[in-house]
Amino acid sequence: MSATQATTGVGSSKAPKTVWTIDPSHSGASFTVRHMFTKVRGRFTELSGTIETEGDNLTDGQVSVQINADTIDTNDAQRDSHLRTNDFFGTGEHPTITFRSTSVTPRGDNEFVVHGDLTIRGVTRPVALEAAYEGGGKTPFGTEVASWTARTELDRKDFDLTWNAPLEAGGFLVGDDVKVELDIEAVKQS
């Protein structure tokens, strides 16, 4: 089975499961949020998970991603320390951000909507990720890999991330809308 077949959503749901393990060294989770009058971009440097397909059918599969919230990096150590506190992620009590799919809906060639449950800071909400298969094949070392991208937009208050500070000019220090992007490369397990 080729990586393309494993992600197109075509085929029998009675086929054996194929498991793809996320390669953390070739994958990333990033976000963008308004800060005062500009945008701040950040990322989490540790993530793991699996993508399971039923044979060559992603629509009958399962996606599971775990992100180490303590690895947040916005290129500002003081801000990152504040984001780890109970004002935001509370990483001491809630060290992991998780996503587990509930269904996958095809949306054209190599595009999908992955519905699932996202848990941040102990709060679980349904989200939909706009996902795309980006390609796959064998590496020079003989390993079969496949790549996907996914994005969504969240209201941080839905996950009890409510800390803010008013600005003298009006408005607030931190915006509510957060754009999230995932870049995933996964290795096929034998």
N, C-alpha and C positions, 0 to 999 in steps of 0.2 A: 504494500500500500504506500503510495506516495504521500508527502506532506500536503500536497494540494488536495488529494482525495480526503485526507483526514480532516479537512477544515471546510469543505464546500457545503456540507449539509446535505449531500446526496447519498443515498444508499439505504440499505436495510438496517433497521434498528435491532435486528436479531444477531448481528455480527458480534464477535468477541470485543471486549473493551480494549482500547489502546490508551495508555497512560503517558502523558507528557509532563515532565517535571521542569518547573521554571528554573532557568539558569540565572542565579542572582548576579553573576558578573556581566551578563549581557541583557539585563532587564532593569527597569526603573519605574518609580512612582513619583510624579511631580505634581505641583499645584501652583495656582496663581490666585492672589487675593489683593484687593485694593487696600493700600496703607496710606492714609492721609490723602494725598492728591496724585499718587502714582500707584504702581502695582509692585508687589513683592512676589518673587518666584522662589519656591523652595522644593525640596525633595526629601524623600526618605531613602537612606542608603542601604537598608536591608529589607529584602522581601523574599518570600518563598511561596510555594504552592504547586498545584497540579491542575492539569486540564485533561479530563477523561472524555474519550469519544466512544461511541458504540460503533466499532468498525470504522467506517468512513463517514459517520453521521454525527456532526457536532451538535445538531439540534436535539439529539437524545443524550447529550453528554452532560458533564458537570465541571464547573470551574470553581476552584477554591484558592484564595490568595490570603496570605498573612503578611502584614507589614509591621516591622518593629518600630513603634511610635517614638521610642527613645532616640532613634537615629535621624530625627528631623534636622535638616540643614538648610538654613536660609541665608547663609554667608554672613551671619552676624551672631557670634557666640552668646552675647547677652540676650538677644531676642530669642535664640534657640532655647536657652535656659528658661526663659519666661514661658515659652510654649510648652515645655515639659511639666510645668507646675499645674496645680489644680485650677488655675485661671483658664487653662486651655485643655491639653490632653491628659493631664494627671497621670503621667507615664508610670509613676510608682505603683499605682493601683490598677491602671489599665495599660499594660505594656504593649498590647497588640491591637492593631486595626485589622479586622477580618472582612472578607467578602466571600459569600457562598451563593452560587447561582441557583435559581429556582426554575428557570426555563431559558431557552435560547430560540429566538425567532429569526429566520433568514430574512434579509432585506437586500436582495439583489446579489450580483456576483461578488462573492467573498466578503460580504458585509452582513452584520448581524446586530441584533439588539439582545444583549445579555441581561436578563432580569435577575435580581438577586437581593440578598439581605446584606447590608453594610453595617458593621458594628464599630462605632467609635466611642471611646470613653464609656463603654458599657451600655450604650444606647443603640438599638438596632432599628433600622428603617429600610424600607424597600427602595431600591434605586434601579435605574436602567442605564447600562453602559452602551454607547454607540461603538461597536467594535468592527474591526476589519482584519482579515487575514492578509499578511504582508509578504508571504512567501516561505519557502522552506526547501530543504534538500539535505544532502550529505555534506558534512564539513570535510576539509582535507584530511582529518583524522578518522573519517569513517563514521562519525556520529550523525544520526538523522535528527535534524532540528526543524522547528516551525516557529514562525513569528506572527504576533498579533499586536495591534494597537487598540486602545479603548479610551474613551473620554466620557465625562459626565460633568454636570454642574450641580453643586449642592448648596443648600442654605446651612451654614455652620450652626445656626441656632437650633436646627432640628436635632442636633447631636449634643445639645447642652454646652456648646462652645459659645458662651454668651458674653464673656468679658469684653469690655470696651471702655473708651474714654472719650468724652466730648471734646470737640475742637473749638477753640476760641472763635474761629471764622464760621462756625456752624458745622453740623454733621458730626461724624465719629471717626476715631483713629483707624478702626479696622472695618472693612466692608463685610457684609454678610454672605455674599455670593462667592463661592470658591470653585474654580475650574480645576478639575482633576484629570490627569493623563497618565496612562500606563503604557509602557513599551515592554513587551514580553517576548523573550526567546525561550523556547522550551525544548528539552531533549526527550526523544522518544525512548521509553523504557522497554526492555525486552521482555 
